[in-house]
Amino acid sequence: MRIDKWLWAARFFKTRGLASEAASGGKVHVNGERCKPARRVHAGDRLTIHRGPQVWEVDVVALNDQRRPAREAAALYEETEASRSRREAEAARRRQERVEAPAGRPDKRERRQIRRFVRRDDD
């Protein structure tokens, strides 16, 4: 089975075109090697999938060329424990770094502070 079709069926990418683009762009590796979208994938292969800031390392368990519900798609692969812990740690780090934006418009006091700050830059 083609790797782009498997990635689409396993729900790593929303469309087969995106899966094909990722494979040809070097975002997908099979057993440590870059691959093309037409590369055949077999049960037992180890895939490394880069999707945005996330990196998945999975072992192919089964093949299915149809896009099925998420529960069935999750049965097509098994994520390695190292990959899962790395992704969870990265998600926790991003949550901590998230800067909260001020809620709504500035009040009267904040507007005065903004004006003072802007005037200092103009001088």
C-alpha positions in Angstrom: 0.0 0.0 0.0 1.2 3.5 -0.8 2.4 5.6 2.1 0.4 8.6 1.3 -2.8 6.6 1.2 -1.9 4.9 4.5 -1.2 8.3 6.2 -4.6 9.6 5.0 -6.4 6.4 6.2 -4.6 6.5 9.6 -5.8 10.1 9.9 -2.4 11.8 10.2 -3.5 14.1 7.4 -6.9 15.4 6.5 -6.5 14.9 2.7 -4.5 12.5 0.6 -3.0 15.5 -1.2 -1.6 16.8 2.1 -0.2 13.3 2.9 1.5 13.2 -0.5 2.9 16.6 -0.1 4.4 15.8 3.3 5.9 12.6 2.0 7.5 14.3 -1.0 8.6 17.2 1.2 10.7 15.1 3.5 8.3 15.2 6.5 7.8 11.4 6.5 10.6 8.8 7.0 10.2 5.1 6.7 12.7 3.1 8.8 14.9 6.2 9.0 14.9 7.0 5.3 13.1 9.7 3.4 10.4 8.5 1.1 8.3 9.4 -1.8 4.5 9.3 -1.8 4.4 6.1 -3.8 6.7 4.2 -1.4 5.1 0.9 -0.3 4.5 0.6 3.5 4.2 -2.8 5.2 3.2 -3.9 8.6 6.2 -3.7 10.9 7.7 -0.5 9.3 8.6 2.3 11.6 7.5 5.8 10.5 8.6 9.2 11.7 6.0 11.8 10.8 6.6 15.6 11.2 3.4 17.5 11.3 3.9 21.1 12.4 5.6 21.2 15.8 4.6 17.6 16.5 6.8 14.6 15.7 5.2 11.2 15.7 7.2 7.9 15.8 4.9 5.0 15.0 5.0 1.3 14.1 2.7 0.2 11.4 0.4 -2.5 12.7 -2.1 -2.9 10.0 -3.0 -1.7 6.5 -6.3 -0.2 5.4 -6.9 1.8 2.2 -10.2 3.3 3.4 -10.5 6.2 5.7 -12.5 4.8 8.6 -13.6 6.3 12.0 -10.9 7.6 14.3 -11.0 4.5 16.6 -10.4 2.2 13.7 -7.7 4.4 12.3 -5.8 4.4 15.6 -5.7 0.6 15.4 -3.5 0.9 12.2 -0.5 2.0 14.2 1.1 1.9 17.6 3.0 5.0 18.8 6.3 4.4 20.6 6.5 5.3 24.3 9.4 7.7 23.7 7.4 9.6 21.0 4.3 9.9 23.2 6.3 11.2 26.2 8.2 13.7 23.9 5.0 15.0 22.4 3.3 15.4 25.8 6.4 17.2 27.2 6.4 19.6 24.2 2.7 20.3 24.6 3.2 21.1 28.3 6.1 23.4 27.5 4.0 25.2 24.8 1.1 25.6 27.3 3.4 27.2 29.9 4.9 29.6 27.3 1.6 30.8 26.1 1.2 34.5 26.8 -2.3 35.5 27.7 -3.6 38.5 25.7 -5.4 41.3 27.6 -9.1 40.8 27.7 -11.0 43.4 25.7 -10.3 47.0 25.2 -8.0 49.1 27.5 -9.8 51.0 30.3 -9.2 54.7 31.0 -6.1 54.2 33.1 -4.5 51.8 30.6 -5.2 54.3 27.7 -3.4 57.0 29.7 -0.4 54.7 30.1 -0.4 54.0 26.4 -0.5 57.7 25.5 2.4 58.4 27.9 4.4 55.6 26.4 3.7 56.7 22.8 4.6 60.3 23.7 8.0 59.3 25.1 8.8 57.5 21.8 7.9 60.7 19.9 10.3 62.9 21.8 
